Amino acid sequence: MTAPSLPTGFDVAKHVAATRADCALTVGFDRRQGYIPRFLVQLHYQVATAPVVWHSIARMDHNETAATGHDVYREGLHVDADRRVGPEVHLALRHGPLPANRGAVIRGCVDYLDAEADYFVDVFEGRHSPGSPPRWAPDGGEREPTFIRSPPVDGGMSRNADADALSREELTELLADATGTDAEALDREARDMEIAPPAEADVVDETE
């Protein structure tokens, strides 16, 4: 099956295996002597089959190399969610402290987009309106976010879009090598990331 295009302009760009048969994941990042200053993680959705057409429906990124870049350590994690009809939506996610290791953050973002693929497909197709539900608890206070963690690495995850797509384990090893860290430690940091579901995110803006 034809795979979606890889991110351009990065030192490293890879396909990563996704769980849904009609979705694919791509990762692009720069590496600077054991450090990752910039990355892009994308969830792609197959919008046509004859011929196969992929569309990027959700993106998470970090860029501390440009004044106008989005720095997740200053601004928090966000997802740019696309829709088949209507403007792109910028969702500010609720999450716990992020690991200092950017490689672990990339792995966490990959896990998150893969786990929440159903939600982003529904947003793209117009079956679900993006935005947070009412956050007020019965006692009048604000509800606590429902944090979710990444599942354990499964080396046998689907390689649906590209037979050469990296497994989660292979991605972890690649990121560990790029950051000069132990793969098991990076995996633990990624799985310990706490990110609330996108349904609990705040819509920051809608770009025409």
C-alpha positions in Angstrom: 0.0 0.0 0.0 1.2 3.5 -0.8 2.5 5.3 2.3 1.9 9.0 3.1 4.7 11.5 2.3 7.4 12.0 4.9 8.0 15.4 6.6 10.5 17.4 4.7 13.3 19.6 5.9 14.2 17.4 8.9 17.5 15.6 9.6 15.5 12.4 10.2 12.1 11.4 8.8 10.4 8.1 9.3 7.1 6.2 8.9 5.8 4.6 12.1 3.3 1.8 12.3 -0.2 2.8 13.3 -3.0 0.7 14.8 -5.9 1.6 12.5 -5.7 0.1 9.0 -6.7 3.4 7.4 -4.3 5.5 9.4 -0.5 6.1 9.3 2.0 8.0 11.4 5.1 10.0 10.4 7.8 11.5 12.4 10.4 14.1 11.5 13.1 15.6 13.8 16.4 17.4 13.8 19.3 16.1 15.8 22.2 18.2 17.3 24.8 16.3 19.3 22.4 14.2 21.4 19.7 16.9 21.4 16.5 17.3 19.4 15.5 21.0 19.0 12.7 20.5 16.5 10.2 17.8 15.7 6.9 17.1 13.9 4.6 14.1 14.5 1.6 13.6 12.1 -1.4 11.3 12.0 -2.5 10.6 8.4 -5.9 9.3 7.3 -6.7 7.5 4.1 -9.3 9.6 2.4 -9.4 7.7 -1.0 -8.5 4.2 -2.2 -8.4 4.4 -6.0 -5.9 5.8 -6.1 -4.8 5.8 -2.5 -4.8 9.3 -1.0 -3.5 10.2 2.4 -4.3 13.4 4.3 -2.7 14.7 7.5 -5.5 15.1 10.0 -3.6 15.8 13.2 -0.2 17.3 14.0 1.9 17.8 17.1 5.1 19.8 16.9 7.9 21.5 18.8 10.4 24.1 17.6 12.8 25.9 19.8 15.1 27.1 17.0 12.8 29.9 15.7 11.4 32.9 17.4 7.9 32.1 16.0 8.2 28.3 16.7 6.0 26.5 19.1 8.0 25.5 22.2 6.1 22.8 24.1 8.1 23.5 27.3 6.8 27.1 27.3 3.4 26.8 25.6 2.4 23.2 26.3 1.4 20.4 24.0 -1.1 21.1 21.3 -2.7 19.4 18.3 -3.6 21.0 15.0 -6.6 19.0 13.9 -7.9 19.3 10.3 -11.5 18.9 9.1 -12.8 17.8 5.8 -15.2 20.8 5.9 -14.3 23.8 7.9 -11.1 25.4 9.2 -8.3 23.7 11.0 -8.7 23.6 14.8 -5.9 24.3 17.3 -6.3 22.2 20.5 -4.4 23.0 23.6 -4.0 19.7 25.5 -3.9 19.3 29.3 -1.0 17.4 30.5 1.4 16.7 33.3 5.1 17.7 33.3 7.0 16.8 30.2 10.2 14.8 30.2 13.3 16.9 29.5 14.3 14.3 26.8 12.7 15.5 23.6 13.0 11.9 22.3 10.6 10.7 25.0 8.2 13.5 24.2 8.2 12.5 20.5 7.4 8.9 21.5 4.7 10.1 23.8 3.2 12.2 21.0 3.3 9.2 18.6 1.5 7.0 21.2 -1.1 9.8 21.8 -2.0 10.3 18.2 -2.2 6.6 17.6 -4.4 6.0 20.7 -6.7 8.9 19.8 -6.9 8.2 16.1 -10.7 7.4 16.3 -11.3 10.8 17.8 -9.3 12.7 15.1 -10.9 10.8 12.3 -14.4 11.6 13.7 -13.4 15.3 13.9 -12.1 15.3 10.3 -15.3 13.6 9.1 -17.5 16.0 11.0 -18.9 13.3 13.3 -17.5 15.0 16.4 -17.2 18.7 17.1 -13.8 19.6 18.6 -13.7 21.4 22.0 -13.7 20.7 25.6 -16.9 19.6 27.4 -18.2 21.5 30.5 -15.5 21.3 33.1 -17.5 22.1 36.2 -17.7 19.5 38.9 -20.9 18.8 40.9 -19.5 20.8 43.8 -19.0 23.8 41.6 -15.3 23.4 41.2 -13.4 22.7 38.0 -13.1 19.0 37.0 -9.6 17.4 37.0 -8.4 16.4 33.6 -8.6 12.6 32.8 -4.9 11.9 32.2 -4.1 8.8 30.1 -0.7 7.2 29.7 0.9 5.4 26.7 0.4 1.7 26.5 3.4 -0.7 26.7 5.4 -1.0 23.5 4.0 -3.8 21.3 6.6 -4.9 18.7 3.8 -6.6 16.7 1.7 -3.5 16.0 0.2 -3.1 12.5 2.5 -2.2 9.6 -0.5 -1.3 7.6 0.6 1.6 5.5 4.2 0.8 4.9 6.0 -2.5 5.3 9.1 -0.5 6.2 7.4 1.6 8.9 9.1 1.5 12.2 7.6 -0.4 15.1 7.2 1.4 18.4 10.3 -0.4 19.7 12.4 0.5 16.6 11.3 4.2 17.0 12.3 4.1 20.6 15.7 2.8 19.8 16.1 5.5 17.1 15.2 8.3 19.5 17.4 6.9 22.2 20.3 6.9 19.8 19.5 10.5 18.7 19.5 11.7 22.3 22.3 9.5 23.7 20.0 7.8 26.2 19.0 4.3 27.1 16.1 2.9 25.1 14.4 1.4 28.2 14.7 4.7 30.1 13.3 6.6 27.2 10.4 4.2 26.9 9.5 4.6 30.6 9.6 8.4 30.3 7.3 8.3 27.3 4.8 5.9 29.0 4.8 8.0 32.1 3.6 11.1 30.2 0.1 12.1 31.3 -2.0 13.7 28.6 -5.7 14.3 28.9 -8.0 13.1 26.0 -8.5 15.5 23.1 -12.2 15.8 24.0 -11.0 17.6 27.2 -8.7 20.0 25.3 -9.4 23.7 24.9 -10.0 25.1 21.4 -7.5 28.0 21.1 -8.4 29.1 17.6 -9.7 28.1 14.3 -7.6 29.0 11.3 -9.5 30.0 8.2 
